[in-house]
Amino acid sequence: GIGNLDAICMAVAGPVIDQTARFTNNRWKVNRTDLVAQYGTEAVRILNDFEAVSYSLPVLKKEDLIPIGGSWTLPDSQEFSVGVIGPGTGLGVAGLYARQGSHYPIVAEGGHTGFSPETPEQVQVLQFLLSKFGRVSNERLLSGPGIVNIYGALAQIRNTAAKEQDAAIIAAKGVSAEDELCKNTMDLFFEVHILSCQPVVL
């Protein structure tokens, strides 16, 4: 087993309150007090997973990035504000701003904010998801399961059979334009994604 450690830093998918975190997508819980007692070090820090991602941004080099919709690099200046968003099993959101050579993370649970439709079709998708889930957060659309949710909503709206239940297949068929409903799903996914990432000046 693991003996005493000099330090522990753990990034957790979920909110961190008073150095205690409950994972968003399972029942696990982790807290600083237990880790200090178990591993014999006071140097323990628990971070939100996207807080940790935001800290990594200044060390990314051009070769680490794959541009989507244009090139991107952090400004060379000592002062900048950037956001990071990541759809996966859920929707991670964070930010980082730099002032006078120091970096400050902006920790958020933006995936759990309410979805605000911007088009008549998005309103129909919202109505479908309200009937299924009650409350509809951005994560209900901007995630792997969100792709399946959008696909199912568009199938019902268009009175078409929903043949796929796997987000990876829907995405692959949508990006390659192999299937019209899958393509429409990915178009709406990116449309909502872009609207949810409007720049904020800090």
Secondary structure, DSSP 8 states (H G I E B T S, - for coil): -----S-EEEEESS-EETTEEE-TTSS-EEEHHHHHHHH--S-EEEEEHHHHHHHHGGG--GGG---SSS-----SSS-EEEEEEEESSSEEEEEEEEETTEEEEEE--GGGSB----SHHHHHHHHHHHHHHSS-BGGGTSSHHHHHHHHHHHHHHTT-------HHHHHHHHHTTSSHHHHHHHHHHHHHHHHHT-----
